Amino acid sequence: MTNRLRSQIEEEEAEKKLVVEEKPETEFPDNFFTQLFTRGIINAETATRALPFVLFIAFLGMLYIANMHLAEKSIRDIDKLNKEVKELSWDYKTAKADLAFKSTLTEVAKRVDTLGIKEALQPPQKIMAEEVKNEH
């Protein structure tokens, strides 16, 4: 190190600090968006005036989304009810077939036989009104 005055050393350091390269400003390309935002087409006043319209559009968007959710929920409910109707239809058809089977003559005879009632061996006879008058 050489002997130098403190003032000389501080001047050299100040010169080193001051030599800072300044970057040139970058120019934006001249297109629609840069003109829109830099040349004053959209500023605070126009944005404030457009705020109700933007809020209205946002509200419509939320309504659209809510409507889609409601429609999808309705579709799921309809599908669930259709499955339930099919199952109940199968139960109805099964019960109807079982009743038709149990109401046949042979099945009724089997059930009645347990009560002690027997099937008639003679066919039923038709009673005429004239015959009834003659007997009295």
N, CA, C and O atoms as CSV, one atom per row, in Angstrom:
chain,resi,resn,atom,element,x,y,z
A,1,MET,N,N,0.819,-1.171,0.000
A,1,MET,CA,C,0.000,0.000,0.000
A,1,MET,C,C,0.875,1.250,0.000
A,1,MET,O,O,1.921,1.315,0.646
A,2,THR,N,N,0.428,2.177,-0.706
A,2,THR,CA,C,1.208,3.408,-0.777
A,2,THR,C,C,0.609,4.421,0.171
A,2,THR,O,O,-0.563,4.354,0.541
A,3,ASN,N,N,1.438,5.343,0.543
A,3,ASN,CA,C,0.948,6.389,1.432
A,3,ASN,C,C,0.245,7.452,0.584
A,3,ASN,O,O,0.837,8.122,-0.263
A,4,ARG,N,N,-1.009,7.557,0.858
A,4,ARG,CA,C,-1.782,8.584,0.166
A,4,ARG,C,C,-2.656,9.282,1.181
A,4,ARG,O,O,-2.896,8.783,2.280
A,5,LEU,N,N,-3.094,10.373,0.810
A,5,LEU,CA,C,-3.980,11.092,1.703
A,5,LEU,C,C,-5.363,10.449,1.687
A,5,LEU,O,O,-5.813,9.862,0.703
A,6,ARG,N,N,-5.983,10.594,2.803
A,6,ARG,CA,C,-7.316,10.017,2.936
A,6,ARG,C,C,-8.259,10.642,1.910
A,6,ARG,O,O,-9.113,9.933,1.378
A,7,SER,N,N,-8.150,11.873,1.623
A,7,SER,CA,C,-9.039,12.544,0.680
A,7,SER,C,C,-8.856,11.979,-0.720
A,7,SER,O,O,-9.830,11.856,-1.462
A,8,GLN,N,N,-7.644,11.637,-1.094
A,8,GLN,CA,C,-7.410,11.047,-2.412
A,8,GLN,C,C,-8.061,9.661,-2.512
A,8,GLN,O,O,-8.650,9.310,-3.534
A,9,ILE,N,N,-7.942,8.889,-1.438
A,9,ILE,CA,C,-8.541,7.547,-1.453
A,9,ILE,C,C,-10.062,7.651,-1.533
A,9,ILE,O,O,-10.688,6.880,-2.259
A,10,GLU,N,N,-10.658,8.570,-0.818
A,10,GLU,CA,C,-12.115,8.730,-0.847
A,10,GLU,C,C,-12.579,9.208,-2.220
A,10,GLU,O,O,-13.644,8.803,-2.686
A,11,GLU,N,N,-11.796,10.065,-2.872
A,11,GLU,CA,C,-12.165,10.530,-4.209
A,11,GLU,C,C,-12.134,9.380,-5.208
A,11,GLU,O,O,-13.003,9.283,-6.074
A,12,GLU,N,N,-11.138,8.514,-5.089
A,12,GLU,CA,C,-11.046,7.380,-6.002
A,12,GLU,C,C,-12.234,6.408,-5.791
A,12,GLU,O,O,-12.798,5.873,-6.745
A,13,GLU,N,N,-12.576,6.210,-4.546
A,13,GLU,CA,C,-13.716,5.329,-4.266
A,13,GLU,C,C,-15.025,5.950,-4.757
A,13,GLU,O,O,-15.895,5.239,-5.261
A,14,ALA,N,N,-15.169,7.255,-4.615
A,14,ALA,CA,C,-16.373,7.938,-5.077
A,14,ALA,C,C,-16.483,7.854,-6.597
A,14,ALA,O,O,-17.578,7.687,-7.134
A,15,GLU,N,N,-15.345,7.970,-7.293
A,15,GLU,CA,C,-15.349,7.846,-8.749
A,15,GLU,C,C,-15.754,6.433,-9.172
A,15,GLU,O,O,-16.465,6.250,-10.161
A,16,LYS,N,N,-15.292,5.438,-8.411
A,16,LYS,CA,C,-15.643,4.055,-8.732
A,16,LYS,C,C,-17.162,3.825,-8.544
A,16,LYS,O,O,-17.803,3.127,-9.330
A,17,LYS,N,N,-17.702,4.425,-7.496
A,17,LYS,CA,C,-19.126,4.258,-7.236
A,17,LYS,C,C,-19.973,5.002,-8.254
A,17,LYS,O,O,-21.055,4.542,-8.619
A,18,LEU,N,N,-19.492,6.139,-8.710
A,18,LEU,CA,C,-20.278,6.935,-9.632
A,18,LEU,C,C,-20.284,6.361,-11.045
A,18,LEU,O,O,-21.168,6.678,-11.842
A,19,VAL,N,N,-19.342,5.552,-11.344
A,19,VAL,CA,C,-19.288,4.985,-12.682
A,19,VAL,C,C,-20.231,3.774,-12.714
A,19,VAL,O,O,-19.795,2.627,-12.624
A,20,VAL,N,N,-21.469,4.046,-12.838
A,20,VAL,CA,C,-22.492,3.006,-12.930
A,20,VAL,C,C,-23.120,3.150,-14.303
A,20,VAL,O,O,-23.542,4.231,-14.715
A,21,GLU,N,N,-23.166,2.048,-14.979
A,21,GLU,CA,C,-23.749,2.101,-16.320
A,21,GLU,C,C,-25.258,2.238,-16.210
A,21,GLU,O,O,-25.925,1.475,-15.510
A,22,GLU,N,N,-25.765,3.206,-16.902
A,22,GLU,CA,C,-27.205,3.385,-16.931
A,22,GLU,C,C,-27.760,2.628,-18.126
A,22,GLU,O,O,-27.252,2.719,-19.243
A,23,LYS,N,N,-28.819,1.877,-17.852
A,23,LYS,CA,C,-29.431,1.094,-18.926
A,23,LYS,C,C,-30.340,2.012,-19.730
A,23,LYS,O,O,-31.095,2.805,-19.168
A,24,PRO,N,N,-30.262,1.898,-21.008
A,24,PRO,CA,C,-31.165,2.730,-21.810
A,24,PRO,C,C,-32.604,2.211,-21.665
A,24,PRO,O,O,-32.838,1.015,-21.489
A,25,GLU,N,N,-33.534,3.124,-21.742
A,25,GLU,CA,C,-34.936,2.735,-21.617
A,25,GLU,C,C,-35.334,1.893,-22.819
A,25,GLU,O,O,-35.035,2.217,-23.969
A,26,THR,N,N,-36.021,0.796,-22.507
A,26,THR,CA,C,-36.467,-0.043,-23.610
A,26,THR,C,C,-37.747,0.537,-24.185
A,26,THR,O,O,-38.644,0.955,-23.452
A,27,GLU,N,N,-37.814,0.554,-25.461
A,27,GLU,CA,C,-39.008,1.080,-26.120
A,27,GLU,C,C,-39.973,-0.075,-26.350
A,27,GLU,O,O,-39.586,-1.170,-26.759
A,28,PHE,N,N,-41.206,0.199,-26.080
A,28,PHE,CA,C,-42.227,-0.818,-26.287
A,28,PHE,C,C,-42.576,-0.879,-27.766
A,28,PHE,O,O,-42.538,0.134,-28.465
A,29,PRO,N,N,-42.912,-2.057,-28.233
A,29,PRO,CA,C,-43.324,-2.129,-29.640
A,29,PRO,C,C,-44.647,-1.398,-29.834
A,29,PRO,O,O,-45.475,-1.329,-28.925
A,30,ASP,N,N,-44.824,-0.873,-30.994
A,30,ASP,CA,C,-46.014,-0.078,-31.263
A,30,ASP,C,C,-47.123,-1.001,-31.783
A,30,ASP,O,O,-47.292,-1.185,-32.988
A,31,ASN,N,N,-47.872,-1.576,-30.831
A,31,ASN,CA,C,-49.003,-2.427,-31.218
A,31,ASN,C,C,-50.254,-1.979,-30.461
A,31,ASN,O,O,-50.234,-0.977,-29.747
A,32,PHE,N,N,-51.314,-2.716,-30.622
A,32,PHE,CA,C,-52.606,-2.318,-30.051
A,32,PHE,C,C,-52.557,-2.231,-28.531
A,32,PHE,O,O,-53.055,-1.271,-27.944
A,33,PHE,N,N,-51.952,-3.240,-27.890
A,33,PHE,CA,C,-51.968,-3.275,-26.422
A,33,PHE,C,C,-51.116,-2.166,-25.813
A,33,PHE,O,O,-51.511,-1.569,-24.811
A,34,THR,N,N,-49.979,-1.887,-26.386
A,34,THR,CA,C,-49.158,-0.805,-25.828
A,34,THR,C,C,-49.847,0.540,-26.028
A,34,THR,O,O,-49.791,1.396,-25.145
A,35,GLN,N,N,-50.487,0.736,-27.154
A,35,GLN,CA,C,-51.231,1.978,-27.352
A,35,GLN,C,C,-52.388,2.065,-26.379
A,35,GLN,O,O,-52.725,3.141,-25.886
A,36,LEU,N,N,-52.992,0.918,-26.110
A,36,LEU,CA,C,-54.147,0.891,-25.226
A,36,LEU,C,C,-53.771,1.327,-23.816
A,36,LEU,O,O,-54.498,2.093,-23.184
A,37,PHE,N,N,-52.639,0.842,-23.327
A,37,PHE,CA,C,-52.285,1.109,-21.932
A,37,PHE,C,C,-51.336,2.287,-21.740
A,37,PHE,O,O,-51.319,2.860,-20.650
A,38,THR,N,N,-50.557,2.674,-22.722
A,38,THR,CA,C,-49.576,3.737,-22.511
A,38,THR,C,C,-50.016,5.090,-23.048
A,38,THR,O,O,-49.557,6.116,-22.547
A,39,ARG,N,N,-50.855,5.126,-24.011
A,39,ARG,CA,C,-51.200,6.406,-24.617
A,39,ARG,C,C,-52.490,6.999,-24.075
A,39,ARG,O,O,-53.034,7.939,-24.653
A,40,GLY,N,N,-52.975,6.462,-22.982
A,40,GLY,CA,C,-54.085,7.096,-22.299
A,40,GLY,C,C,-55.463,6.674,-22.759
A,40,GLY,O,O,-56.447,7.319,-22.399
A,41,ILE,N,N,-55.569,5.618,-23.538
A,41,ILE,CA,C,-56.901,5.170,-23.938
A,41,ILE,C,C,-57.634,4.623,-22.715
A,41,ILE,O,O,-58.816,4.899,-22.510
A,42,ILE,N,N,-56.919,3.849,-21.911
A,42,ILE,CA,C,-57.485,3.381,-20.642
A,42,ILE,C,C,-56.754,4.110,-19.525
A,42,ILE,O,O,-55.539,3.980,-19.375
A,43,ASN,N,N,-57.490,4.862,-18.761
A,43,ASN,CA,C,-56.904,5.529,-17.605
A,43,ASN,C,C,-57.848,5.328,-16.428
A,43,ASN,O,O,-58.823,4.583,-16.530
A,44,ALA,N,N,-57.567,5.977,-15.334
A,44,ALA,CA,C,-58.355,5.764,-14.121
A,44,ALA,C,C,-59.804,6.186,-14.306
A,44,ALA,O,O,-60.707,5.546,-13.768
A,45,GLU,N,N,-60.033,7.234,-15.044
A,45,GLU,CA,C,-61.404,7.712,-15.226
A,45,GLU,C,C,-62.237,6.742,-16.049
A,45,GLU,O,O,-63.373,6.431,-15.693
A,46,THR,N,N,-61.669,6.268,-17.149
A,46,THR,CA,C,-62.437,5.328,-17.980
A,46,THR,C,C,-62.617,3.994,-17.257
A,46,THR,O,O,-63.653,3.348,-17.411
A,47,ALA,N,N,-61.634,3.578,-16.478
A,47,ALA,CA,C,-61.780,2.343,-15.711
A,47,ALA,C,C,-62.868,2.485,-14.659
A,47,ALA,O,O,-63.621,1.544,-14.409
A,48,THR,N,N,-62.952,3.657,-14.044
A,48,THR,CA,C,-63.990,3.895,-13.039
A,48,THR,C,C,-65.369,3.918,-13.692
A,48,THR,O,O,-66.338,3.421,-13.117
A,49,ARG,N,N,-65.459,4.487,-14.878
A,49,ARG,CA,C,-66.746,4.505,-15.565
A,49,ARG,C,C,-67.155,3.105,-16.028
A,49,ARG,O,O,-68.345,2.792,-16.087
A,50,ALA,N,N,-66.189,2.279,-16.348
A,50,ALA,CA,C,-66.499,0.930,-16.840
A,50,ALA,C,C,-66.723,-0.067,-15.707
A,50,ALA,O,O,-67.131,-1.199,-15.962
A,51,LEU,N,N,-66.468,0.323,-14.481
A,51,LEU,CA,C,-66.580,-0.604,-13.347
A,51,LEU,C,C,-67.976,-1.205,-13.191
A,51,LEU,O,O,-68.062,-2.411,-12.962
A,52,PRO,N,N,-69.070,-0.460,-13.297
A,52,PRO,CA,C,-70.396,-1.096,-13.185
A,52,PRO,C,C,-70.632,-2.161,-14.261
A,52,PRO,O,O,-71.213,-3.211,-13.983
A,53,PHE,N,N,-70.185,-1.888,-15.475
A,53,PHE,CA,C,-70.345,-2.873,-16.546
A,53,PHE,C,C,-69.527,-4.128,-16.257
A,53,PHE,O,O,-70.005,-5.243,-16.467
A,54,VAL,N,N,-68.307,-3.952,-15.778
A,54,VAL,CA,C,-67.460,-5.109,-15.444
A,54,VAL,C,C,-68.094,-5.908,-14.311
A,54,VAL,O,O,-68.090,-7.138,-14.347
A,55,LEU,N,N,-68.635,-5.228,-13.311
A,55,LEU,CA,C,-69.308,-5.936,-12.219
A,55,LEU,C,C,-70.555,-6.663,-12.722
A,55,LEU,O,O,-70.845,-7.771,-12.269
A,56,PHE,N,N,-71.287,-6.063,-13.641
A,56,PHE,CA,C,-72.459,-6.716,-14.221
A,56,PHE,C,C,-72.057,-7.976,-14.985
A,56,PHE,O,O,-72.716,-9.009,-14.864
A,57,ILE,N,N,-70.999,-7.901,-15.758
A,57,ILE,CA,C,-70.509,-9.068,-16.501
A,57,ILE,C,C,-70.049,-10.150,-15.525
A,57,ILE,O,O,-70.298,-11.332,-15.763
A,58,ALA,N,N,-69.382,-9.770,-14.431
A,58,ALA,CA,C,-68.944,-10.746,-13.428
A,58,ALA,C,C,-70.157,-11.408,-12.771
A,58,ALA,O,O,-70.154,-12.613,-12.517
A,59,PHE,N,N,-71.196,-10.608,-12.496
A,59,PHE,CA,C,-72.430,-11.154,-11.914
A,59,PHE,C,C,-73.090,-12.148,-12.872
A,59,PHE,O,O,-73.547,-13.209,-12.447
A,60,LEU,N,N,-73.141,-11.810,-14.150
A,60,LEU,CA,C,-73.701,-12.733,-15.136
A,60,LEU,C,C,-72.888,-14.020,-15.214
A,60,LEU,O,O,-73.452,-15.103,-15.367
A,61,GLY,N,N,-71.575,-13.907,-15.109
A,61,GLY,CA,C,-70.721,-15.092,-15.108
A,61,GLY,C,C,-71.007,-15.985,-13.917
A,61,GLY,O,O,-71.059,-17.207,-14.054
A,62,MET,N,N,-71.194,-15.381,-12.739
A,62,MET,CA,C,-71.513,-16.180,-11.549
A,62,MET,C,C,-72.877,-16.841,-11.698
A,62,MET,O,O,-73.052,-17.990,-11.294
A,63,LEU,N,N,-73.853,-16.126,-12.277
A,63,LEU,CA,C,-75.168,-16.726,-12.513
A,63,LEU,C,C,-75.064,-17.911,-13.479
A,63,LEU,O,O,-75.722,-18.934,-13.289
A,64,TYR,N,N,-74.250,-17.764,-14.494
A,64,TYR,CA,C,-74.058,-18.840,-15.465
A,64,TYR,C,C,-73.459,-20.073,-14.797
A,64,TYR,O,O,-73.912,-21.193,-15.033
A,65,ILE,N,N,-72.455,-19.869,-13.976
A,65,ILE,CA,C,-71.820,-20.983,-13.269
A,65,ILE,C,C,-72.801,-21.641,-12.314
A,65,ILE,O,O,-72.871,-22.869,-12.250
A,66,ALA,N,N,-73.562,-20.839,-11.567
A,66,ALA,CA,C,-74.544,-21.394,-10.631
A,66,ALA,C,C,-75.623,-22.173,-11.376
A,66,ALA,O,O,-76.070,-23.221,-10.910
A,67,ASN,N,N,-76.039,-21.665,-12.527
A,67,ASN,CA,C,-77.048,-22.363,-13.327
A,67,ASN,C,C,-76.512,-23.704,-13.816
A,67,ASN,O,O,-77.247,-24.692,-13.825
A,68,MET,N,N,-75.262,-23.755,-14.218
A,68,MET,CA,C,-74.676,-25.021,-14.665
A,68,MET,C,C,-74.620,-26.024,-13.520
A,68,MET,O,O,-74.923,-27.200,-13.722
A,69,HIS,N,N,-74.240,-25.587,-12.325
A,69,HIS,CA,C,-74.208,-26.486,-11.175
A,69,HIS,C,C,-75.610,-27.006,-10.857
A,69,HIS,O,O,-75.790,-28.189,-10.567
A,70,LEU,N,N,-76.589,-26.122,-10.913
A,70,LEU,CA,C,-77.968,-26.527,-10.636
A,70,LEU,C,C,-78.462,-27.532,-11.677
A,70,LEU,O,O,-79.138,-28.502,-11.333
A,71,ALA,N,N,-78.130,-27.303,-12.934
A,71,ALA,CA,C,-78.548,-28.222,-14.000
A,71,ALA,C,C,-77.895,-29.591,-13.820
A,71,ALA,O,O,-78.552,-30.618,-13.987
A,72,GLU,N,N,-76.611,-29.609,-13.483
A,72,GLU,CA,C,-75.938,-30.896,-13.272
A,72,GLU,C,C,-76.514,-31.632,-12.075
A,72,GLU,O,O,-76.648,-32.855,-12.104
A,73,LYS,N,N,-76.855,-30.897,-11.022
A,73,LYS,CA,C,-77.461,-31.532,-9.852
A,73,LYS,C,C,-78.830,-32.107,-10.207
A,73,LYS,O,O,-79.182,-33.202,-9.767
A,74,SER,N,N,-79.596,-31.371,-11.000
A,74,SER,CA,C,-80.911,-31.860,-11.423
A,74,SER,C,C,-80.771,-33.120,-12.265
A,74,SER,O,O,-81.559,-34.054,-12.119
A,75,ILE,N,N,-79.786,-33.153,-13.136
A,75,ILE,CA,C,-79.560,-34.338,-13.970
A,75,ILE,C,C,-79.201,-35.535,-13.104
A,75,ILE,O,O,-79.687,-36.641,-13.342
A,76,ARG,N,N,-78.351,-35.325,-12.096
A,76,ARG,CA,C,-78.000,-36.426,-11.189
A,76,ARG,C,C,-79.228,-36.919,-10.434
A,76,ARG,O,O,-79.412,-38.125,-10.270
A,77,ASP,N,N,-80.076,-35.988,-9.971
A,77,ASP,CA,C,-81.303,-36.378,-9.263
A,77,ASP,C,C,-82.246,-37.155,-10.179
A,77,ASP,O,O,-82.849,-38.139,-9.751
A,78,ILE,N,N,-82.379,-36.727,-11.425
A,78,ILE,CA,C,-83.247,-37.415,-12.375
A,78,ILE,C,C,-82.733,-38.823,-12.631
A,78,ILE,O,O,-83.519,-39.768,-12.685
A,79,ASP,N,N,-81.413,-38.976,-12.792
A,79,ASP,CA,C,-80.841,-40.308,-13.000
A,79,ASP,C,C,-81.103,-41.214,-11.802
A,79,ASP,O,O,-81.426,-42.392,-11.958
A,80,LYS,N,N,-80.960,-40.646,-10.599
A,80,LYS,CA,C,-81.193,-41.442,-9.398
A,80,LYS,C,C,-82.659,-41.874,-9.320
A,80,LYS,O,O,-82.950,-43.020,-8.978
A,81,LEU,N,N,-83.576,-40.964,-9.634
A,81,LEU,CA,C,-85.002,-41.300,-9.599
A,81,LEU,C,C,-85.358,-42.324,-10.685
A,81,LEU,O,O,-86.202,-43.192,-10.465
A,82,ASN,N,N,-84.715,-42.223,-11.852
A,82,ASN,CA,C,-84.967,-43.219,-12.903
A,82,ASN,C,C,-84.530,-44.610,-12.460
A,82,ASN,O,O,-85.221,-45.592,-12.732
A,83,LYS,N,N,-83.403,-44.702,-11.788
A,83,LYS,CA,C,-82.948,-46.002,-11.265
A,83,LYS,C,C,-83.936,-46.536,-10.236
A,83,LYS,O,O,-84.249,-47.726,-10.229
A,84,GLU,N,N,-84.427,-45.651,-9.363
A,84,GLU,CA,C,-85.377,-46.077,-8.342
A,84,GLU,C,C,-86.687,-46.542,-8.980
A,84,GLU,O,O,-87.280,-47.522,-8.528
A,85,VAL,N,N,-87.140,-45.850,-10.020
A,85,VAL,CA,C,-88.366,-46.249,-10.718
A,85,VAL,C,C,-88.185,-47.622,-11.365
A,85,VAL,O,O,-89.096,-48.450,-11.326
A,86,LYS,N,N,-87.019,-47.866,-11.959
A,86,LYS,CA,C,-86.759,-49.176,-12.561
A,86,LYS,C,C,-86.806,-50.281,-11.510
A,86,LYS,O,O,-87.394,-51.337,-11.743
A,87,GLU,N,N,-86.186,-50.039,-10.355
A,87,GLU,CA,C,-86.195,-51.046,-9.288
A,87,GLU,C,C,-87.620,-51.296,-8.797
A,87,GLU,O,O,-88.009,-52.446,-8.590
A,88,LEU,N,N,-88.399,-50.232,-8.609
A,88,LEU,CA,C,-89.784,-50.411,-8.168
A,88,LEU,C,C,-90.622,-51.116,-9.232
A,88,LEU,O,O,-91.522,-51.887,-8.900
A,89,SER,N,N,-90.334,-50.859,-10.498
A,89,SER,CA,C,-91.035,-51.554,-11.572
A,89,SER,C,C,-90.723,-53.048,-11.532
A,89,SER,O,O,-91.612,-53.876,-11.728
A,90,TRP,N,N,-89.462,-53.391,-11.279
A,90,TRP,CA,C,-89.092,-54.805,-11.163
A,90,TRP,C,C,-89.805,-55.444,-9.975
A,90,TRP,O,O,-90.286,-56.573,-10.068
A,91,ASP,N,N,-89.873,-54.716,-8.855
A,91,ASP,CA,C,-90.577,-55.253,-7.679
A,91,ASP,C,C,-92.055,-55.465,-7.986
A,91,ASP,O,O,-92.637,-56.472,-7.583
A,92,TYR,N,N,-92.667,-54.511,-8.703
A,92,TYR,CA,C,-94.083,-54.633,-9.061
A,92,TYR,C,C,-94.305,-55.860,-9.952
A,92,TYR,O,O,-95.226,-56.645,-9.727
A,93,LYS,N,N,-93.453,-56.009,-10.957
A,93,LYS,CA,C,-93.612,-57.141,-11.871
A,93,LYS,C,C,-93.407,-58.464,-11.150
A,93,LYS,O,O,-94.101,-59.439,-11.438
A,94,THR,N,N,-92.473,-58.511,-10.226
A,94,THR,CA,C,-92.246,-59.738,-9.445
A,94,THR,C,C,-93.447,-60.050,-8.569
A,94,THR,O,O,-93.890,-61.197,-8.501
A,95,ALA,N,N,-93.975,-59.031,-7.897
A,95,ALA,CA,C,-95.141,-59.241,-7.023
A,95,ALA,C,C,-96.363,-59.649,-7.844
A,95,ALA,O,O,-97.141,-60.501,-7.415
A,96,LYS,N,N,-96.535,-59.050,-9.012
A,96,LYS,CA,C,-97.675,-59.387,-9.873
A,96,LYS,C,C,-97.573,-60.827,-10.362
A,96,LYS,O,O,-98.571,-61.547,-10.370
A,97,ALA,N,N,-96.376,-61.257,-10.770
A,97,ALA,CA,C,-96.193,-62.635,-11.229
A,97,ALA,C,C,-96.413,-63.618,-10.084
A,97,ALA,O,O,-96.994,-64.684,-10.285
A,98,ASP,N,N,-95.952,-63.265,-8.884
A,98,ASP,CA,C,-96.143,-64.133,-7.714
A,98,ASP,C,C,-97.623,-64.257,-7.378
A,98,ASP,O,O,-98.097,-65.349,-7.067
A,99,LEU,N,N,-98.354,-63.153,-7.437
A,99,LEU,CA,C,-99.795,-63.189,-7.168
A,99,LEU,C,C,-100.522,-64.012,-8.222
A,99,LEU,O,O,-101.433,-64.775,-7.900
A,100,ALA,N,N,-100.120,-63.857,-9.485
A,100,ALA,CA,C,-100.753,-64.641,-10.549
A,100,ALA,C,C,-100.502,-66.126,-10.330
A,100,ALA,O,O,-101.390,-66.946,-10.563
A,101,PHE,N,N,-99.298,-66.480,-9.885
A,101,PHE,CA,C,-98.987,-67.882,-9.628
A,101,PHE,C,C,-99.781,-68.409,-8.446
A,101,PHE,O,O,-100.314,-69.518,-8.494
A,102,LYS,N,N,-99.863,-67.608,-7.375
A,102,LYS,CA,C,-100.573,-68.065,-6.178
A,102,LYS,C,C,-102.087,-68.105,-6.372
A,102,LYS,O,O,-102.775,-68.783,-5.610
A,103,SER,N,N,-102.623,-67.405,-7.361
A,103,SER,CA,C,-104.068,-67.418,-7.574
A,103,SER,C,C,-104.512,-68.483,-8.575
A,103,SER,O,O,-105.687,-68.535,-8.938
A,104,THR,N,N,-103.600,-69.322,-9.019
A,104,THR,CA,C,-104.012,-70.424,-9.900
A,104,THR,C,C,-104.818,-71.431,-9.099
A,104,THR,O,O,-104.723,-71.476,-7.873
A,105,LEU,N,N,-105.608,-72.233,-9.788
A,105,LEU,CA,C,-106.517,-73.178,-9.141
A,105,LEU,C,C,-105.759,-74.194,-8.295
A,105,LEU,O,O,-106.189,-74.518,-7.189
A,106,THR,N,N,-104.660,-74.689,-8.790
A,106,THR,CA,C,-103.922,-75.709,-8.037
A,106,THR,C,C,-103.290,-75.133,-6.777
A,106,THR,O,O,-103.279,-75.791,-5.736
A,107,GLU,N,N,-102.764,-73.912,-6.857
A,107,GLU,CA,C,-102.144,-73.306,-5.676
A,107,GLU,C,C,-103.197,-72.967,-4.626
A,107,GLU,O,O,-102.965,-73.144,-3.430
A,108,VAL,N,N,-104.358,-72.478,-5.075
A,108,VAL,CA,C,-105.443,-72.175,-4.135
A,108,VAL,C,C,-105.917,-73.462,-3.477
A,108,VAL,O,O,-106.187,-73.480,-2.276
A,109,ALA,N,N,-106.019,-74.536,-4.245
A,109,ALA,CA,C,-106.459,-75.829,-3.694
A,109,ALA,C,C,-105.465,-76.330,-2.658
A,109,ALA,O,O,-105.879,-76.883,-1.639
A,110,LYS,N,N,-104.189,-76.156,-2.882
A,110,LYS,CA,C,-103.180,-76.589,-1.905
A,110,LYS,C,C,-103.321,-75.799,-0.607
A,110,LYS,O,O,-103.220,-76.366,0.480
A,111,ARG,N,N,-103.552,-74.513,-0.716
A,111,ARG,CA,C,-103.672,-73.696,0.500
A,111,ARG,C,C,-104.971,-73.978,1.248
A,111,ARG,O,O,-104.990,-74.011,2.478
A,112,VAL,N,N,-106.039,-74.177,0.514
A,112,VAL,CA,C,-107.332,-74.431,1.138
A,112,VAL,C,C,-107.328,-75.810,1.790
A,112,VAL,O,O,-107.989,-76.009,2.809
A,113,ASP,N,N,-106.613,-76.740,1.234
A,113,ASP,CA,C,-106.542,-78.100,1.765
A,113,ASP,C,C,-105.988,-78.106,3.185
A,113,ASP,O,O,-106.348,-78.971,3.983
A,114,THR,N,N,-105.121,-77.157,3.508
A,114,THR,CA,C,-104.575,-77.094,4.860
A,114,THR,C,C,-105.632,-76.649,5.861
A,114,THR,O,O,-105.511,-76.938,7.052
A,115,LEU,N,N,-106.672,-75.946,5.396
A,115,LEU,CA,C,-107.751,-75.501,6.282
A,115,LEU,C,C,-108.829,-76.562,6.462
A,115,LEU,O,O,-109.718,-76.400,7.298
A,116,GLY,N,N,-108.763,-77.619,5.710
A,116,GLY,CA,C,-109.745,-78.686,5.827
A,116,GLY,C,C,-110.857,-78.573,4.821
A,116,GLY,O,O,-111.782,-79.384,4.860
A,117,ILE,N,N,-110.823,-77.631,3.939
A,117,ILE,CA,C,-111.841,-77.480,2.898
A,117,ILE,C,C,-111.364,-78.257,1.683
A,117,ILE,O,O,-110.198,-78.178,1.293
A,118,LYS,N,N,-112.290,-79.012,1.088
A,118,LYS,CA,C,-111.922,-79.819,-0.067
A,118,LYS,C,C,-112.569,-79.261,-1.315
A,118,LYS,O,O,-113.592,-78.578,-1.257
A,119,GLU,N,N,-111.960,-79.562,-2.433
A,119,GLU,CA,C,-112.435,-79.080,-3.718
A,119,GLU,C,C,-113.709,-79.833,-4.099
A,119,GLU,O,O,-113.812,-81.041,-3.886
A,120,ALA,N,N,-114.664,-79.119,-4.656
A,120,ALA,CA,C,-115.919,-79.738,-5.063
A,120,ALA,C,C,-115.667,-80.642,-6.256
A,120,ALA,O,O,-114.946,-80.282,-7.186
A,121,LEU,N,N,-116.286,-81.845,-6.214
A,121,LEU,CA,C,-116.104,-82.789,-7.301
A,121,LEU,C,C,-117.142,-82.583,-8.392
A,121,LEU,O,O,-116.877,-82.893,-9.554
A,122,GLN,N,N,-118.317,-82.068,-8.046
A,122,GLN,CA,C,-119.363,-81.813,-9.025
A,122,GLN,C,C,-119.217,-80.389,-9.548
A,122,GLN,O,O,-118.837,-79.485,-8.804
A,123,PRO,N,N,-119.514,-80.194,-10.800
A,123,PRO,CA,C,-119.447,-78.834,-11.337
A,123,PRO,C,C,-120.577,-78.007,-10.764
A,123,PRO,O,O,-121.587,-78.574,-10.347
A,124,PRO,N,N,-120.454,-76.731,-10.727
A,124,PRO,CA,C,-121.508,-75.880,-10.179
A,124,PRO,C,C,-122.768,-75.955,-11.056
A,124,PRO,O,O,-122.680,-76.142,-12.269
A,125,GLN,N,N,-123.933,-75.807,-10.426
A,125,GLN,CA,C,-125.200,-75.870,-11.148
A,125,GLN,C,C,-125.835,-74.481,-11.162
A,125,GLN,O,O,-125.701,-73.697,-10.222
A,126,LYS,N,N,-126.516,-74.217,-12.245
A,126,LYS,CA,C,-127.156,-72.926,-12.409
A,126,LYS,C,C,-128.575,-73.023,-11.872
A,126,LYS,O,O,-129.311,-73.947,-12.220
A,127,ILE,N,N,-128.958,-72.087,-11.038
A,127,ILE,CA,C,-130.301,-72.080,-10.455
A,127,ILE,C,C,-131.147,-71.116,-11.268
A,127,ILE,O,O,-130.770,-69.959,-11.458
A,128,MET,N,N,-132.273,-71.583,-11.740
A,128,MET,CA,C,-133.152,-70.756,-12.543
A,128,MET,C,C,-134.219,-70.155,-11.641
A,128,MET,O,O,-134.595,-70.763,-10.639
A,129,ALA,N,N,-134.688,-69.023,-11.967
A,129,ALA,CA,C,-135.707,-68.326,-11.177
A,129,ALA,C,C,-137.021,-69.068,-11.237
A,129,ALA,O,O,-137.754,-69.041,-10.248
A,130,GLU,N,N,-137.373,-69.726,-12.319
A,130,GLU,CA,C,-138.598,-70.476,-12.445
A,130,GLU,C,C,-138.629,-71.671,-11.512
A,130,GLU,O,O,-139.661,-71.987,-10.920
A,131,GLU,N,N,-137.500,-72.323,-11.388
A,131,GLU,CA,C,-137.442,-73.479,-10.521
A,131,GLU,C,C,-137.671,-73.080,-9.067
A,131,GLU,O,O,-138.271,-73.836,-8.303
A,132,VAL,N,N,-137.214,-71.942,-8.694
A,132,VAL,CA,C,-137.356,-71.483,-7.319
A,132,VAL,C,C,-138.827,-71.208,-7.044
A,132,VAL,O,O,-139.292,-71.496,-5.941
A,133,LYS,N,N,-139.566,-70.676,-7.977
A,133,LYS,CA,C,-140.982,-70.357,-7.805
A,133,LYS,C,C,-141.797,-71.640,-7.672
A,133,LYS,O,O,-142.730,-71.688,-6.872
A,134,ASN,N,N,-141.485,-72.622,-8.396
A,134,ASN,CA,C,-142.222,-73.861,-8.353
A,134,ASN,C,C,-142.038,-74.564,-7.020
A,134,ASN,O,O,-142.974,-75.212,-6.552
A,135,GLU,N,N,-140.946,-74.474,-6.424
A,135,GLU,CA,C,-140.685,-75.148,-5.154
A,135,GLU,C,C,-141.414,-74.477,-4.005
A,135,GLU,O,O,-141.704,-75.151,-3.017
A,136,HIS,N,N,-141.718,-73.235,-4.072
A,136,HIS,CA,C,-142.357,-72.541,-2.942
A,136,HIS,C,C,-143.787,-72.612,-3.070
A,136,HIS,O,O,-144.509,-72.089,-2.221
